[in-house]
Amino acid sequence: MASSSIAKPVEPQSGGEEKRYGGPFAIMTVLFFMWGFMTVWNDLLIPRFKEAFTLNYFQAMLVQFAFFGAYTIGALIYYLFSTVSGDPINRIGYKNGVIIGLITSAVGSALFYPAAVMVSYTFFLVALFIVGLGFAMLQIAANPYVTILGPEHTASSRLNLSQAFNSLGTTIGPVIGGYLIFKVFNQPGAHGADAVKTPYLLFAGVFLLLALVFRFIHLPNFSNAEQVSHGAGALKHPHTVLGMIAIFMYVGGEVAVGSAIINFLGTPRLGGLTHEAASRYLSFYWGGLMIGRFMGAFALSDMAKSRKRLLVAVIPVIAFFVILALAGPAEALRYGLFLLILLAAFYLGENSAHRMLALFSGVIIVLLLTGMTASGATAQWTILSVGLFCSVMWSNIFSLAIEGLGALKSQGSSLLVMMILGGAILPPLQGWIADMAGIQFSFIVPMIAFFYVAFYGLYGYRAGRNLQA
């Protein structure tokens, strides 16, 4: 996920040249990987808790409500504080903002242990809420931090690259997490929720270790206490307000699809896979975001056009052969078809963020409609391939929504992060529909969400602005 802000390095730059921060950027990619690795575990907690606490789909989807609802609460608090006292990140610096986010996430992760001991689903939701608060701070601080670690004209490329490593975490997270939760720590005779306490205690330790690393390692701590925007000026821009709704719909749609996949693949009509087996297929969904984001990192770089096109084409080819080696020819050929469609979509939407949004959303709508009406392998792979086309949506919506805000970009960023609320609202709504009409029909929820994203790419991005279509 992406954002942008205005900040001034506290360290002077010599020779009048833009300073590049390769080392700090490399360290930030570790952070992006880690929170991606952990976020996707929510998709594993849903079927684990559904079974352990005998929940219906709606109740199980409250996992996402607690986690992503915390994003909204955290970002709302941040926004309200910024309107009164100015942008907090500009005062304390991005580095310190990251440290605060890591410590908060560590506290929430550690609370999984007493929640498991007490066998309390409510306690688990509270712990997830605290983790979400920490991740909200990380989102507000880390994304704009990456954009200023180098020249402004390549910020989108760096952001897509860091997002790709975030997606690397979401790709291998289901495989490792599914093995640990459904097999290693799933002890006979123990309550099902007991399987998550040790992994999350380890998460707490890793976050504390990362906080110590960020505290003592030399990183530029950008801050700008002198230029702080007050008031609610960002809400006066129609394209920003419509962009907030687009973020709500996109995040909600993406999370809703990922949250339903394990239960979706477990139904007899769609494969009847066990939770452990389905968790491995979940990697295709989240791995699709990684593939698309690596492609986006090249597509939005300052390379020559011919070189960019070549590298954009190389990524899906590499992905195909990796899948061929790890999963076999049947899976590689099925997924390879959608890799070709993705490559064509990248070329058709080249150099146009809004056109790419509309085009990718249209493909997703077709995939979801097919997954809702088909059966067997066709339904499975159309739903799993949705992730490929979600890949660059966050960056494109974010950049279009804050374009032209000037000094209000930081405030606009916090408003957009607030709209991660979609990840809290749409999954439970999909769960409610699944309880009434079945898990397959419930994909109507993300399909409607992506209709709006298509609208934003066609018109909403230029509302109130004198731009060419």
C-alpha positions in Angstrom: 0.0 0.0 0.0 1.2 3.5 -0.7 1.0 7.1 0.3 2.9 10.3 -0.1 3.8 13.2 2.1 5.9 16.3 2.2 9.0 16.3 4.4 12.4 17.8 4.5 15.6 15.8 5.4 17.1 16.9 8.6 20.5 16.0 7.1 22.0 18.5 4.6 22.8 17.3 1.2 26.0 18.3 -0.5 26.7 19.3 -4.0 23.1 20.2 -4.8 22.4 16.6 -5.8 19.5 14.5 -4.8 20.7 12.0 -2.2 19.9 8.4 -2.6 19.3 6.1 0.4 19.9 2.5 -0.9 20.7 1.1 2.6 17.7 2.6 4.4 15.4 1.5 1.6 16.7 -2.1 1.8 16.0 -2.0 5.6 12.5 -0.7 4.9 11.8 -3.7 2.5 12.3 -6.0 5.5 9.6 -4.2 7.4 7.2 -4.3 4.4 7.9 -8.1 4.1 7.2 -8.7 7.8 3.9 -6.9 8.0 2.7 -8.6 4.8 3.7 -12.0 6.1 1.7 -11.4 9.3 -1.4 -9.6 7.8 -2.2 -12.6 5.6 -2.4 -14.9 8.6 -5.9 -13.3 9.2 -7.0 -15.5 6.3 -5.8 -18.5 8.3 -7.3 -17.4 11.6 -10.8 -17.1 10.0 -11.2 -20.9 9.3 -9.3 -21.8 12.4 -11.5 -19.7 14.7 -14.7 -20.7 12.8 -14.0 -24.3 13.6 -12.6 -23.8 17.1 -15.3 -21.5 18.4 -18.2 -22.9 16.2 -18.8 -19.7 14.4 -20.9 -18.8 11.3 -19.3 -17.0 8.4 -20.3 -13.6 9.6 -18.8 -14.1 13.1 -15.6 -15.6 11.7 -15.2 -12.5 9.4 -15.1 -10.3 12.5 -11.4 -11.1 12.5 -11.0 -8.7 9.6 -13.5 -6.2 11.2 -11.3 -6.0 14.3 -8.0 -5.8 12.4 -8.9 -3.4 9.7 -11.3 -1.4 11.9 -8.2 -0.5 13.9 -6.7 1.1 10.8 -9.7 3.4 10.6 -9.7 4.3 14.3 -5.9 4.9 14.3 -5.9 6.9 11.1 -9.0 8.9 12.3 -7.2 9.8 15.6 -4.1 10.8 13.5 -6.2 12.9 11.2 -8.1 14.7 13.9 -4.9 15.5 15.7 -3.3 16.8 12.5 -6.2 19.2 11.9 -5.8 20.7 15.4 -2.1 20.5 16.1 -0.5 19.7 12.8 1.0 16.5 11.3 2.5 14.4 14.1 4.9 12.6 11.7 6.3 15.9 10.6 7.1 16.6 14.3 8.5 13.3 15.5 10.0 12.1 12.2 9.2 9.0 10.1 11.8 6.8 11.8 10.2 7.3 15.2 6.7 6.8 13.8 7.8 3.4 12.5 9.2 2.5 16.0 6.0 3.4 17.7 4.0 1.2 15.2 6.3 -1.8 15.7 6.1 -1.6 19.5 2.3 -1.4 19.4 2.1 -4.4 17.0 4.3 -6.3 19.4 2.0 -5.7 22.3 -1.1 -6.9 20.3 0.8 -10.0 19.1 1.8 -10.9 22.7 -1.8 -10.7 23.8 -2.6 -13.8 21.7 -1.0 -15.9 24.4 -3.4 -15.0 27.2 -6.3 -15.0 24.7 -5.5 -18.6 23.9 -5.1 -19.5 27.6 -8.5 -18.0 28.4 -10.1 -19.5 25.2 -11.8 -16.2 24.4 -12.7 -15.2 20.9 -13.4 -11.7 22.1 -9.9 -11.4 23.6 -8.5 -12.5 20.3 -10.4 -9.7 18.5 -9.1 -7.2 21.0 -5.5 -8.4 20.4 -6.0 -8.1 16.6 -7.4 -4.6 17.1 -4.2 -3.6 18.9 -2.0 -5.2 16.2 -4.1 -3.2 13.6 -3.4 0.1 15.5 0.3 -0.6 15.2 0.0 -1.4 11.5 -2.0 1.8 10.9 1.0 3.8 12.3 3.3 1.8 10.1 1.2 2.5 7.1 1.1 6.3 7.8 4.8 6.5 8.5 6.5 3.8 6.3 4.9 4.4 3.0 5.7 8.1 2.6 9.1 7.4 4.2 9.9 5.1 1.2 8.7 7.8 -1.3 11.3 10.3 0.0 14.2 7.9 0.2 15.4 9.1 -3.2 14.4 11.2 -6.2 10.7 12.2 -6.4 10.3 11.1 -10.0 11.0 7.5 -9.1 9.0 7.4 -5.9 6.2 5.3 -7.5 8.8 2.7 -8.7 10.3 2.4 -5.1 6.8 2.2 -3.6 5.8 -0.7 -6.0 9.1 -2.4 -5.3 8.6 -2.2 -1.5 5.0 -3.3 -2.0 6.3 -6.3 -4.0 8.3 -7.4 -1.0 5.2 -6.9 1.2 3.5 -9.3 -1.2 6.4 -11.7 -1.0 5.4 -11.9 2.7 1.8 -12.5 1.9 2.8 -15.2 -0.6 4.8 -17.4 1.7 2.8 -16.5 4.8 -0.1 -18.9 4.0 2.2 -21.8 3.3 4.2 -21.4 6.5 1.3 -20.3 8.6 -1.0 -23.1 7.4 1.7 -25.7 8.2 2.2 -24.2 11.7 -1.5 -23.6 12.6 -3.2 -26.6 11.1 -0.4 -29.2 11.6 2.6 -28.4 13.9 0.7 -26.6 16.8 -2.6 -28.3 16.2 -2.3 -30.8 19.1 -4.9 -33.6 19.6 -7.2 -32.9 22.5 -6.3 -29.2 22.7 -8.7 -26.4 21.8 -8.2 -25.3 18.2 -7.3 -21.7 19.2 -4.3 -23.0 21.2 -2.5 -23.5 17.9 -2.0 -19.7 17.3 -0.5 -18.6 20.7 3.1 -19.7 20.0 3.4 -18.3 16.5 2.0 -14.9 17.6 4.3 -14.8 20.6 7.2 -15.2 18.1 5.7 -12.3 16.1 5.9 -10.2 19.2 9.5 -10.9 19.6 10.3 -10.2 16.0 8.5 -6.8 16.1 10.4 -5.8 19.3 13.7 -6.8 17.6 12.8 -4.7 14.5 12.0 -1.8 16.8 15.4 -2.1 18.4 17.1 -2.3 15.0 15.3 0.9 13.9 16.2 2.6 17.1 19.9 2.1 17.0 20.7 1.7 13.3 21.5 4.9 11.4 18.5 5.9 9.3 17.6 9.4 8.1 14.8 10.6 10.4 13.0 13.0 8.1 10.9 15.6 9.8 9.6 19.1 9.1 8.1 20.7 12.2 8.1 24.1 10.5 5.7 23.2 7.7 2.6 21.7 9.2 -0.9 21.9 7.6 -3.9 22.6 9.8 -7.7 22.3 9.1 -9.6 19.9 6.9 -8.6 21.3 3.5 -8.1 18.0 1.8 -11.8 17.2 2.0 -12.5 20.2 -0.2 -11.1 18.3 -3.2 -13.8 16.1 -4.9 -11.2 13.8 -6.5 -9.7 13.1 -3.0 -13.1 12.4 -1.5 -14.0 10.0 -4.3 -10.5 8.5 -4.0 -11.3 7.7 -0.3 -14.3 5.7 -1.4 -12.1 4.0 -4.0 -9.6 2.9 -1.4 -12.5 1.7 0.8 -13.9 -0.4 -2.0 -10.5 -1.7 -3.3 -9.2 -2.8 0.1 -12.5 -4.2 1.1 -12.8 -6.2 -2.1 -9.2 -7.5 -2.0 -9.5 -8.5 1.6 -13.0 -10.1 1.2 -11.8 -12.3 -1.6 -8.7 -13.4 0.3 -10.7 -14.1 3.4 -13.2 -16.4 1.7 -10.7 -18.5 -0.4 -10.0 -21.2 2.1 -13.7 -21.9 2.9 -14.5 -21.4 -0.8 -12.0 -24.1 -1.9 -13.3 -26.4 0.9 -16.8 -26.7 -0.5 -17.5 -30.0 -2.4 -18.5 -28.3 -5.6 -15.2 -26.4 -5.7 -12.7 -29.1 -4.7 -13.4 -30.0 -1.1 -9.9 -29.2 0.0 -8.7 -29.4 3.6 -7.8 -26.2 5.4 -4.1 -27.0 5.1 -4.3 -27.8 1.4 -6.4 -24.7 0.7 -3.9 -22.5 2.6 -1.2 -23.5 0.0 -3.5 -22.4 -2.9 -4.1 -19.1 -1.1 -0.4 -18.3 -2.0 -1.5 -18.0 -5.6 -3.9 -15.2 -4.7 -1.5 -13.2 -2.6 1.4 -14.1 -4.9 -0.4 -12.5 -7.7 -0.1 -9.2 -6.0 3.7 -9.7 -5.7 4.0 -10.5 -9.4 2.0 -7.5 -10.5 3.9 -5.1 -8.1 7.3 -6.2 -9.4 6.0 -5.5 -12.9 4.7 -2.2 -11.7 8.1 -1.3 -10.2 9.7 -1.6 -13.6 6.8 0.0 -15.5 6.9 3.1 -13.4 10.7 3.5 -13.3 12.7 6.0 -15.3 14.2 3.3 -17.5 14.0 3.5 -21.3 10.7 2.4 -22.7 12.0 -0.6 -24.6 13.9 -1.8 -21.5 10.8 -1.3 -19.3 8.6 -3.4 -21.6 11.2 -6.2 -21.7 11.5 -6.4 -17.9 7.7 -6.2 -17.4 7.4 -9.2 -19.7 10.2 -11.1 -17.9 8.5 -11.1 -14.5 5.5 -13.3 -15.5 7.8 -15.6 -17.4 9.9 -16.1 -14.3 6.7 -16.6 -12.2 5.5 -19.3 -14.7 8.7 -21.4 -14.4 8.8 -21.0 -10.6 5.2 -22.3 -10.4 6.0 -25.1 -12.9 8.9 -26.2 -10.6 7.0 -25.9 -7.3 3.4 -26.8 -8.2 3.6 -28.8 -11.4 2.5 -28.4 -15.1 -1.2 -28.4 -14.5 -1.2 -25.5 -12.1 1.4 -23.6 -14.1 -0.6 -23.8 -17.3 -3.8 -22.8 -15.6 -2.2 -19.8 -13.9 -0.1 -19.0 -16.9 -3.2 -18.1 -18.9 -4.0 -15.4 -16.4 -0.3 -14.2 -16.4 -0.7 -13.6 -20.2 -3.9 -11.6 -19.6 -2.1 -9.6 -16.9 0.8 -8.8 -19.3 -1.6 -7.6 -22.0 -3.4 -5.5 -19.4 -0.1 -3.8 -18.4 0.7 -3.0 -22.0 -2.8 -1.6 -22.7 -2.8 0.5 -19.5 0.8 1.7 -20.0 1.7 5.1 -18.6 -1.9 5.8 -17.4 -2.8 5.2 -13.8 -6.5 5.8 -14.3 -6.8 3.7 -17.5 -5.0 0.8 -15.7 -7.5 1.1 -12.8 -10.5 0.9 -15.1 -9.0 -1.9 -17.2 -7.8 -4.1 -14.2 -11.2 -3.6 -12.4 -13.0 -4.8 -15.5 -10.9 -8.0 -15.6 -11.6 -8.6 -11.9 -15.3 -8.2 -12.4 -15.3 -10.8 -15.2 -13.1 -13.2 -13.0 -15.5 -12.9 -10.0 -18.6 -13.4 -12.2 -17.0 -16.5 -13.6 -16.0 -17.8 -10.2 -19.6 -17.3 -9.0 -21.2 -19.2 -11.8 -18.7 -21.9 -12.7 -17.6 -25.0 -10.8 -14.4 -27.1 -10.3 -11.1 -25.8 -11.6 -12.6 -23.0 -13.6 -14.1 -21.4 -10.6 -11.1 -22.1 -8.4 -8.5 -20.4 -10.7 -10.6 -17.4 -11.7 -11.0 -16.5 -8.0 -7.3 -17.2 -7.3 -6.2 -15.1 -10.2 -8.0 -12.0 -8.9 -4.9 -11.1 -6.9 -2.9 -10.5 -10.1 -5.1 -7.6 -11.0 -5.3 -6.1 -7.5 -1.6 -5.6 -7.6 -1.0 -1.9 -8.5 -4.4 -0.6 -7.5 -3.4 0.9 -4.1 -0.5 2.9 -5.6 -2.6 4.1 -8.6 -5.6 5.2 -6.5 -3.4 6.8 -3.9 -1.4 8.8 -6.4 -4.4 10.0 -8.3 -6.3 10.9 -5.0 -3.5 13.1 -3.6 -2.4 14.6 -6.9 -2.5 18.4 -6.8 -3.0 18.6 -3.0 0.4 20.3 -2.3 1.0 20.9 1.4 -2.2 18.9 2.1 -0.8 15.6 0.8 0.1 14.4 4.3 -3.4 15.1 5.6 -4.9 13.5 2.4 -2.7 10.4 3.0 -4.1 9.9 6.5 -7.7 10.2 5.1 -6.9 7.5 2.6 -5.4 5.2 5.2 -8.5 5.7 7.2 -10.5 4.2 4.3 -8.8 0.8 4.9 -12.0 0.6 6.8 -13.2 -1.3 3.7 -11.2 -4.3 4.9 -13.3 -4.3 8.1 -16.7 -3.8 6.6 -16.9 -5.8 3.4 -15.6 -9.2 4.6 -18.3 -9.5 7.3 -20.8 -8.4 4.8 -19.6 -11.1 2.4 -19.8 -13.6 5.4 -23.4 -12.6 6.1 -24.4 -13.2 2.4 -22.5 -16.5 2.5 -24.5 -17.6 5.5 -27.7 -16.8 3.5 -26.9 -17.7 -0.1 -23.7 -19.7 0.0 -20.0 -18.9 -0.2 -19.9 -18.9 -4.0 -22.6 -16.3 -4.4 -21.1 -14.1 -1.7 -18.4 -12.9 -4.2 -21.1 -10.4 -5.4 -19.8 -8.1 -2.6 -16.2 -7.6 -4.0 -17.6 -7.5 -7.5 -19.7 -4.5 -6.7 -16.7 -2.9 -5.0 -14.6 -3.2 -8.1 -17.4 -1.6 -10.2 -16.8 1.5 -8.2 -13.0 1.3 -8.6 -13.6 1.1 -12.4 -15.8 4.3 -12.1 -13.0 6.1 -10.3 -10.5 5.1 -13.0 -12.9 6.4 -15.7 -14.2 9.6 -14.1 -13.8 10.0 -10.4 -10.0 10.8 -10.5 -10.7 14.0 -12.4 -13.9 15.2 -10.5 -13.6 18.9 -9.8 -10.4 19.2 -11.9 -9.8 20.5 -15.4 -8.1 17.4 -16.8 -8.2 15.6 -20.1 -10.0 12.2 -20.0 
